Amino acid sequence: MDLAALRERVRALGGSGRSIALGALAFGILVVVPVLNVLPSVDSSLHVPDYLIPLLGKFLCYAILALALDLVWGFTGILSLGHGLFFALGGYAMGMHLMRTMSGEGVYRSDLPDFMVFLDWKKLPWYWLGFDSFPFALAMAILVPGALALSFGFFAFRSRLRGVYLSIVTQALTYAAMLLFFQNATGFGGNNGLTDFKRILGYSLRASSTKLGLYVATAVTLIGTYFLCRYVTSSKLGRVLTAIRDAELKIRFCGYQTTHYKLFAWTVSAILAGLAGALYVPQVGIINPSEMQPSSSIEIAIWVAVGGRGTLVGPILGAFLVNGGKSWLTSSFPSAWLYALGVLFVVVTLYLPQGLVGIGEALSARWRMRKSA
Amino acid sequence: MGRLSARILAATLLVAIVFVAAPGRAGPHGVLEQALVDLLSDSGDKAEEIAGKLADLADPNALPALEALCDERLRKGPDGTLYIEGQDRQTITYAVTGEKATPSADALGKVEMSNALRRAVLPVLAQLRLGSPDRQVRLAAAEELAKRGSNAVAPLLRNAHDHEKDAGVRKALALALAQLDLYSENRERRLQALGVLGELGGAEMESELVRLTSRGDDGRPLEADEQVRTAAAATLRAIEDRARVVGILRDVTHGISLASVLLFAALGLAVTFGLMGVINMAHGEMLMVGAYVTYSVEVFFDQRLPSFSHWYLAAAIPIAFAVTTLLGILLERLVIRHLYGRQLETLLATWGISLMLMQSVRLLYGAQNVAVSNPPWLSGGVELAHGWVLTYNRLAVVAFVVVVATAVWSVLRYTTLGIKVRAVAQNRAMAACLGVPTARLDAWVFGLGSGVAGLGGVALSQLGNVGPELGQTYIIDAFMVVVLGGVGKLAGTVSAAVGLGIINKLVEPFAGAVLGKIAILLLIIVFIQRRPEGLFASKGRVEA
């Protein structure tokens, strides 16, 4: 069987080159990494060491977050500098659940979380009620960011807050929330946040099997998010979103309620970010207000920009590359990382408006042209 | 153990002084020295009594020794003679006579200072200082006595009060006296004291007065004398009323001070963002650079031109302006020029620049905050009322921002450059057609905006510490000011800064700083609902 026939057969299966690559990527994330973690012996060169699993899981969470931002920025043209807030809210919901499941096991052996004992609180505040239950916490990880995004978006989009103005207001919102969460009196552990978690759904968080389980759950969520975003962006609604990005006035004059479309994308995006946060916390083991720093939110934008906004593969790629680079640089050349990040911001916006996916596409187009010529 | 041995030592020393060393220093000084030695050898339970004796002596010669004791500069020779080590840690003098002494510092033992001893000595010290010719010393002494005086000093205070000529010290003395008289045997004196407190007293007197007016656990009033009770209640009311008014005035002045800072951060932004529509996330870092330039200039003056070091600020202002202007022009030419019309990209790119600037400063100056000291002519302040102090550095910043804002406004209003800038802001294409060099103008305006931020950095360095994150603290608030004030109008920026500053400080006492910030943010979002174009809508270009 020659190559042309193989390609023909793949095309018959309904896939282009790109979806094959995607399938391979998904297969690699979902199957190959876990299998290589479990099967080969520890000293085999194919073995994925245990410490890498939570790190990769963290990157997967970032990839979900990047997809969420891409949905509003890359496709709808709203640059949010507040996705760190939604991410952190989801994370806090999960963190609160994890704190509740270990009541009585803290340093003070109290029913309350340690920091509340420390503050001399006698009773659980009302907003902590219900977090004993995992489904409730998961629902909150989705509903709280969603509700906040819905109400904020409603007022912001209604008053035609757009472009950089919206970006700045979202940044201010996140900043204000950070200050709020930094306070001990808010009841979320102040600047230490929530940490020292023991187990999730009865499984110890220290066990490598739990870590792998969380990794797989995150990978499944990422793939689900990808398909959701693909479904949304390729639907008619998605076309309207793209049209809003490119010429909001025109599309409004065509009779579309742009506010509603934007609100939809914005809320879905916030929910996805919250979900990413909820998956992030058990793998990283801590959630604190620094996740709401303006700089963390704006960093998400660079993941998306590096990969290529307005594409669905780009953000995933960008999240992995930038965070991988960050992990490497901050350990080997700590003072160089912020320079690298700064340069990345400038270079990508000046020279790579379409990101890495854009380069790839340009190269393949040139290759195809040369071939046909 | 240590205390016991100290006692034995002291006793031995006493004997030594009396029998061996006494011939050389008999006479009036002997009594004083005796009292001092007694004081030091006491284990703490009789310290007050002995201190009282010292106070009765009222010998100004005791002052240096007691001061040295409090500063832990008092030294004891092997023969028990007391010496004072000078501030410079070099010169040694006899504690009592003040004459120069020769023993080397190494041969002298330290005199231990216990808390009980310190408590006993401080009022005595204050009492002796009341006779000082220096106004500041007398004032501090009066305040010390108000806090820790005993009934025994009342006559002395009364005497000092009657002879005092300086109004400020007189007031402090009257307050101290009133606080002592409050518990006098004499009813007239108590009522009079309450009257004085009602006129001059501050919030620190409230707990005392509340005690006088409240009832004990058995339901009976704590104060037996009814007349005193009613007078105390009236005094309490007067003090509270005054505190409320002063509190509001103080909040307003703090608000104006905050407003001046916000305006400095927002003024340059109003030019670059408001007029040119270029969003610059590195604007805060221009403030930071300005502040660090000030720091460098200060260090340079301290090292190279120490005789002019008080005037480093005068040099820092133009240098900071020049550096940040240049930096702004560079930034515009190298990066922002390529991104016109793509605001979101400009936002990201300038954010990257701000990261690099911050990191550079961290590498150059360290990640820790540095302190820029106020020149002497900016330190201190004027106390307008009890608890309401206007510091000179804040006053200077307010004045400076007024000058800079007026200058920016005049440049935009009256110069050719300003006319061209406004033309470009209203209609870029048309202005270009009429021969305005828009590209060069952009660079100039961007430089101007950055330079103004640099001046803001000079101002900020006078108010607090300077750190790499300085700009980040203000940038969000500054953007809020520009958004609220409306794009393209300096008047809007000014009123938004003043409004936000004052509201911020007025809300803070009720809600706390954080909730205040959140409340203001919500307020801005609600406000934008009503007037999307800001306080002062520009009639010029508003991009669709």
Interface residues (C-beta under 8 A of the other chain):
Chain A: W73 L79 F152 F155 A156 R158 S159 R160 L161 G163 V164 Y165 S167 I168 V169 Q171 A172 L173 Y175 A176 A177 L179 L180 F182 Q183 L249 P294 S295 I298 A301 I302 A305 S335 L338 Y339 L341 G342 V343 L344 F345 V346 V348 T349 L350 P353
Chain B: I279 V335 H338 L339 R342 Q343 L344 E345 T346 L347 L348 A349 W351 G352 I353 S354 L355 M356 M358 Q359 R362 L363 Q472 I476 F479 M480 V483 V514 L515 K517 I518 L521 I524 I525 V526 I528 Q529 P532 A544
